[in-house]
């Protein structure tokens, strides 16, 4: 699971005041339903391109890229003409790219990515956004998520000293081992699970106030979760269930709206997770996520958590594993 925990009075997760909780935990029965791009979808995609590129150029100063400055500037960061200069393209061309009105070539996108100092995840996100702005290359397909093969569950069950789980791009936990279930018991017991008792990490973090008790650094968990969903939305722009999840969280959580507008992006993640378990106390774990291809058309995410040997966290993890 992404991130960690610790809220403030405004940052406490939960439903937006006055919003109906009836949609929480709702699941599309059609899985990833990819439809034709509608005018609304294309407009939203162009807005995403514009907001992402404008936000990224706003964080870079002319001094950072060796450009001269003269007098006060009305906006922070680089101007469009400065990005165009760094990318060796015309200002008009860059403006159309930023506004989502131009399907730029790979070489131009690479030049823009270098000019804006995008990291690898941001670069891939930009390419996905631009690709999604074009027409669909195939007829819309309706299909369910790929089932997890028994061999994957065997692999998870064999990890008796580590907490491990598999999730899809919509943050549904679709497979896990016993230690993950024990470590994240509050999430499995939450009202945000679906009819099958399957947790959704995003719903739990943003719609269940109890998530603030489990995650020591709740804010980091929230940012990482939104960043992962952002990347998935660019990769799968016609996934109806994903769009419904984003709409639901936008309606019910003001904190999700705030983070969504900030446009964080992450594709792969690793680091340290700190949890506050209701029975064994505080646990600090190292985690790393990796691709788990399940078929020609489905790549899920496998994440493994483990404690540093000889620490109190390892002792507490062993205690959970013994239950």
C-alpha positions as CSV (number, residue, x, y, z in Angstrom):
1,X,0.0,0.0,0.0
2,X,1.3,3.5,-0.8
3,X,2.4,6.1,1.6
4,X,2.0,6.4,5.3
5,X,-0.2,8.3,7.9
6,X,-0.9,11.3,10.2
7,X,-3.8,13.8,9.6
8,X,-4.7,17.3,10.8
9,X,-8.1,18.6,11.5
10,X,-8.7,19.7,7.9
11,X,-6.6,16.8,6.5
12,X,-8.5,14.1,8.3
13,X,-9.9,11.6,5.7
14,X,-13.6,11.2,5.4
15,X,-16.6,12.1,3.3
16,X,-17.2,15.6,2.2
17,X,-19.8,17.3,4.3
18,X,-23.3,16.9,2.9
19,X,-22.3,14.1,0.5
20,X,-24.2,10.9,0.4
21,X,-22.2,7.8,1.5
22,X,-24.3,5.5,-0.6
23,X,-21.8,5.4,-3.5
24,X,-18.8,4.4,-1.3
25,X,-17.5,1.0,-2.1
26,X,-19.5,0.8,-5.3
27,X,-18.0,-1.5,-8.0
28,X,-18.7,-1.4,-11.7
29,X,-19.9,-4.8,-12.8
30,X,-18.2,-4.4,-16.2
31,X,-14.6,-4.1,-15.1
32,X,-12.5,-1.9,-17.4
33,X,-15.0,-0.7,-19.9
34,X,-13.3,1.2,-22.6
35,X,-15.6,3.3,-24.7
36,X,-15.2,5.7,-27.5
37,X,-13.6,9.0,-26.5
38,X,-16.4,11.5,-26.0
39,X,-16.0,15.3,-26.4
40,X,-16.1,15.6,-22.6
41,X,-13.2,13.0,-22.4
42,X,-11.2,14.9,-25.0
43,X,-11.7,18.2,-23.2
44,X,-10.7,16.6,-19.9
45,X,-7.6,15.1,-21.5
46,X,-6.6,18.5,-22.9
47,X,-7.1,20.1,-19.5
48,X,-4.9,17.4,-18.0
49,X,-2.1,18.1,-20.5
50,X,-2.4,21.8,-19.9
51,X,-2.4,21.6,-16.2
52,X,0.4,19.1,-16.0
53,X,2.8,21.0,-18.3
54,X,1.9,24.4,-16.8
55,X,2.4,23.1,-13.3
56,X,5.8,21.6,-14.2
57,X,7.1,24.7,-15.9
58,X,5.9,26.8,-12.9
59,X,8.3,24.9,-10.6
60,X,11.4,25.7,-12.6
61,X,13.1,29.1,-12.4
62,X,15.1,30.6,-15.3
63,X,18.2,30.5,-13.1
64,X,17.9,26.7,-12.8
65,X,18.2,26.3,-16.6
66,X,20.7,29.0,-17.3
67,X,18.3,31.6,-18.8
68,X,18.6,35.3,-18.1
69,X,15.9,37.2,-16.2
70,X,14.8,40.8,-16.6
71,X,12.5,42.6,-14.2
72,X,9.5,41.2,-12.3
73,X,7.6,38.2,-13.6
74,X,3.8,37.8,-13.5
75,X,3.8,34.1,-13.0
76,X,6.3,31.7,-11.2
77,X,8.6,29.5,-13.1
78,X,9.3,29.5,-16.9
79,X,7.3,31.2,-19.5
80,X,6.0,29.3,-22.5
81,X,8.5,30.9,-24.8
82,X,11.3,29.9,-22.5
83,X,10.3,26.3,-22.5
84,X,10.1,26.5,-26.3
85,X,13.6,27.9,-26.5
86,X,14.9,25.1,-24.3
87,X,13.1,22.5,-26.4
88,X,14.3,24.1,-29.7
89,X,10.8,24.6,-31.0
90,X,8.6,27.6,-31.8
91,X,6.6,29.3,-29.0
92,X,3.4,28.7,-31.1
93,X,4.2,25.0,-31.5
94,X,4.8,24.6,-27.7
95,X,1.7,26.5,-26.9
96,X,-0.4,24.1,-29.0
97,X,1.3,21.1,-27.3
98,X,0.6,22.5,-23.8
99,X,-3.0,23.2,-24.7
100,X,-3.5,19.6,-26.0
101,X,-4.1,20.8,-29.6
102,X,-1.1,19.2,-31.1
103,X,0.0,15.5,-31.1
104,X,3.7,16.2,-31.0
105,X,6.3,13.8,-32.2
106,X,8.3,11.6,-29.9
107,X,11.4,13.8,-30.4
108,X,9.5,17.0,-29.5
109,X,8.0,15.3,-26.4
110,X,11.4,14.2,-25.3
111,X,12.8,17.7,-25.8
112,X,9.9,19.2,-23.7
113,X,10.5,16.5,-21.0
114,X,14.2,17.5,-20.8
115,X,13.4,21.2,-20.8
116,X,11.0,20.7,-17.8
117,X,13.3,18.3,-16.0
118,X,10.6,15.6,-15.9
119,X,11.6,12.4,-14.1
120,X,10.9,9.0,-15.7
121,X,7.4,8.6,-14.2
122,X,6.4,12.1,-15.3
123,X,7.9,11.6,-18.8
124,X,5.9,8.3,-19.2
125,X,2.8,10.1,-17.9
126,X,3.2,12.9,-20.5
127,X,3.5,10.4,-23.3
128,X,0.4,8.6,-22.1
129,X,-1.6,11.8,-21.9
130,X,-0.6,12.8,-25.5
131,X,-1.4,9.3,-26.8
132,X,-4.8,9.4,-25.1
133,X,-5.6,12.7,-26.8
134,X,-5.8,11.0,-30.2
135,X,-8.6,8.8,-31.6
136,X,-9.0,5.2,-30.4
137,X,-7.1,2.8,-32.5
138,X,-9.5,-0.1,-32.0
139,X,-13.2,-0.6,-31.3
140,X,-14.2,-0.3,-27.7
141,X,-14.0,-3.5,-25.7
142,X,-15.9,-4.6,-22.6
143,X,-14.1,-7.0,-20.3
144,X,-13.6,-7.9,-16.7
145,X,-10.4,-7.8,-14.8
146,X,-8.0,-10.7,-15.4
147,X,-8.3,-13.3,-12.7
148,X,-5.3,-14.0,-10.6
149,X,-3.9,-17.4,-11.4
150,X,-3.6,-19.9,-8.6
151,X,0.2,-19.9,-9.0
152,X,0.3,-16.2,-8.0
153,X,-1.6,-17.0,-4.8
154,X,0.8,-19.8,-4.1
155,X,3.6,-17.4,-4.4
156,X,2.0,-14.9,-2.1
157,X,1.2,-17.7,0.5
158,X,4.9,-18.8,0.4
159,X,6.0,-15.4,1.7
160,X,5.5,-16.1,5.4
161,X,7.8,-13.5,6.8
162,X,6.8,-10.7,4.5
163,X,3.5,-8.9,3.8
164,X,2.6,-9.0,0.1
165,X,-0.4,-8.1,-2.1
166,X,-1.4,-7.6,-5.7
167,X,-3.5,-4.7,-6.8
168,X,-4.9,-3.4,-10.1
169,X,-4.6,0.1,-11.4
170,X,-7.8,1.2,-9.6
171,X,-6.2,0.3,-6.3
172,X,-8.3,-2.8,-5.7
173,X,-6.5,-5.4,-3.6
174,X,-7.2,-8.5,-5.7
175,X,-4.8,-11.0,-4.0
176,X,-2.8,-11.0,-0.7
177,X,-1.1,-13.3,1.8
178,X,-2.2,-13.9,5.4
179,X,0.3,-11.5,6.8
180,X,-0.9,-8.6,4.7
181,X,-4.5,-9.3,5.9
182,X,-3.3,-9.3,9.5
183,X,-1.2,-6.2,9.1
184,X,-4.0,-4.2,7.4
185,X,-6.9,-5.6,9.4
186,X,-8.6,-2.2,9.8
187,X,-8.8,-1.8,6.1
188,X,-10.3,-5.2,5.6
189,X,-12.8,-4.4,8.4
190,X,-13.7,-1.0,6.8
191,X,-17.1,-0.2,5.4
192,X,-15.3,0.9,2.2
193,X,-14.7,-2.8,1.1
194,X,-16.8,-4.1,-1.8
195,X,-19.5,-6.8,-1.6
196,X,-16.8,-9.5,-1.7
197,X,-14.9,-8.0,1.2
198,X,-12.2,-6.7,-1.2
199,X,-10.5,-3.5,-0.1
200,X,-9.8,-0.5,-2.3
201,X,-6.9,1.4,-1.0
202,X,-8.0,4.8,-2.3
203,X,-11.5,4.5,-0.9
204,X,-10.1,3.4,2.5
205,X,-7.6,6.3,2.6
206,X,-10.0,9.1,1.6
207,X,-13.4,7.8,2.8
208,X,-12.6,6.1,6.1
209,X,-11.5,8.4,9.0
210,X,-10.0,5.3,10.6
211,X,-7.2,5.2,8.0
212,X,-5.6,8.1,9.8
213,X,-5.1,5.8,12.8
214,X,-3.4,3.1,10.7
215,X,-1.1,5.3,8.6
216,X,1.5,7.1,10.6
217,X,2.0,9.6,7.8
218,X,-1.5,9.8,6.3
219,X,-0.6,12.7,4.1
220,X,2.1,10.8,2.3
221,X,-0.3,7.9,1.8
222,X,-2.8,10.2,0.2
223,X,-0.4,11.9,-2.1
224,X,1.1,8.6,-3.3
225,X,-2.4,7.1,-3.9
226,X,-3.5,10.0,-6.0
227,X,-0.2,10.0,-7.9
228,X,-0.7,6.3,-8.8
229,X,-4.3,6.9,-9.9
230,X,-3.2,9.8,-12.0
231,X,-0.7,7.6,-13.8
232,X,-3.3,4.9,-14.4
233,X,-5.9,7.4,-15.7
234,X,-3.4,8.5,-18.4
235,X,-2.6,4.9,-19.3
236,X,-6.2,3.7,-19.4
237,X,-8.3,6.8,-20.3
238,X,-11.3,4.8,-21.3
239,X,-11.5,2.6,-18.2
240,X,-15.1,3.4,-17.0
241,X,-14.6,1.9,-13.6
242,X,-11.6,4.0,-13.0
243,X,-13.5,7.2,-14.1
244,X,-16.3,6.2,-11.7
245,X,-13.8,5.8,-8.8
246,X,-12.2,9.3,-9.6
247,X,-15.7,10.8,-9.8
248,X,-16.8,9.2,-6.5
249,X,-13.7,10.3,-4.6
250,X,-14.0,13.8,-6.1
251,X,-17.6,14.0,-4.9
252,X,-17.0,12.6,-1.4
253,X,-13.5,13.8,-0.4
254,X,-12.3,17.4,-0.4
255,X,-8.8,16.1,0.3
256,X,-8.8,14.0,-2.8
257,X,-9.9,17.0,-4.9
258,X,-7.0,19.0,-3.5
259,X,-4.4,16.4,-4.2
260,X,-5.9,15.6,-7.6
261,X,-5.6,19.3,-8.6
262,X,-1.9,19.2,-7.6
263,X,-1.2,16.7,-10.3
264,X,1.3,14.3,-8.6
265,X,2.4,11.4,-10.7
266,X,4.0,8.1,-9.7
267,X,4.2,4.8,-11.5
268,X,6.6,2.6,-9.5
269,X,7.2,3.2,-5.8
270,X,9.3,2.0,-2.9
271,X,10.4,3.3,0.4
272,X,9.5,3.0,4.1
273,X,6.0,2.4,5.4
274,X,5.1,3.1,9.0
275,X,1.9,1.7,10.4
276,X,0.2,1.9,13.8
277,X,-1.4,-1.5,14.2
278,X,-4.3,-1.6,16.8
279,X,-2.9,-4.8,18.5
280,X,0.9,-4.8,18.1
281,X,1.6,-1.1,17.9
282,X,4.0,0.8,15.5
283,X,5.6,-1.2,12.7
284,X,8.2,0.2,10.2
285,X,8.6,-1.7,7.0
286,X,10.6,-1.4,3.8
287,X,8.5,-1.9,0.7
288,X,8.9,-2.2,-3.0
289,X,6.4,-2.5,-5.9
290,X,7.0,-4.3,-9.2
291,X,5.1,-5.2,-12.3
292,X,3.2,-8.5,-12.3
293,X,2.2,-9.4,-15.9
294,X,-0.9,-11.7,-15.8
295,X,-1.7,-11.8,-19.5
296,X,-0.9,-10.1,-22.8
297,X,-3.3,-7.3,-21.8
298,X,-3.0,-7.0,-18.0
299,X,-0.1,-6.0,-15.8
300,X,-0.9,-5.6,-12.1
301,X,1.3,-4.4,-9.3
302,X,3.0,-6.7,-6.7
303,X,4.1,-5.0,-3.5
304,X,6.1,-6.6,-0.8
305,X,6.8,-5.3,2.7
306,X,9.4,-6.6,5.1
307,X,11.0,-5.5,8.4
308,X,14.7,-4.9,9.0
309,X,16.2,-8.0,10.7
310,X,16.8,-7.6,14.4
311,X,14.4,-4.8,15.0
312,X,11.2,-4.5,17.1
313,X,9.3,-4.2,13.9
314,X,10.5,-7.6,12.8
315,X,9.4,-9.0,16.2
316,X,5.9,-7.4,15.8
317,X,5.6,-8.7,12.3
318,X,6.5,-12.2,13.5
319,X,3.8,-11.9,16.2
320,X,1.2,-11.0,13.6
321,X,2.4,-13.9,11.4
322,X,1.8,-16.4,14.3
323,X,-1.9,-15.5,14.7
